[in-house]
């Protein structure tokens, strides 16, 4: 049970990290596009 919860916690942490990483990359791309425009 503890191992399953730990796996779910790790998956959730990775999902949050990936979402924030993707958002920061998208923000940088949008900023560069608006800078060009």
C-alpha positions as CSV (number, residue, x, y, z in Angstrom):
1,X,0.0,0.0,0.0
2,X,2.7,2.4,0.9
3,X,4.6,1.6,-2.2
4,X,1.5,2.3,-4.3
5,X,0.9,5.6,-2.6
6,X,4.6,6.5,-3.1
7,X,4.3,5.7,-6.8
8,X,1.2,7.8,-7.1
9,X,2.9,10.7,-5.3
10,X,5.9,10.4,-7.5
11,X,3.7,10.4,-10.7
12,X,1.8,13.4,-9.4
13,X,5.1,15.3,-8.7
14,X,6.4,14.5,-12.1
15,X,3.1,15.6,-13.7
16,X,3.3,18.9,-11.8
17,X,7.0,19.4,-12.8
18,X,6.3,18.6,-16.4
19,X,3.3,21.0,-16.5
20,X,5.3,23.9,-15.0
21,X,8.3,23.1,-17.3
22,X,6.0,23.1,-20.3
23,X,4.2,26.3,-19.2
24,X,7.5,28.1,-18.8
25,X,8.6,27.0,-22.2
26,X,5.3,28.1,-23.7
27,X,5.6,31.5,-21.9
28,X,9.1,32.0,-23.3
29,X,7.9,31.1,-26.8
30,X,4.9,33.5,-26.5
31,X,7.2,36.2,-25.2
32,X,9.6,35.8,-28.1
33,X,6.8,35.8,-30.6
34,X,5.2,39.0,-29.1
35,X,8.7,40.5,-29.1
36,X,9.1,39.8,-32.8
37,X,5.6,41.2,-33.4
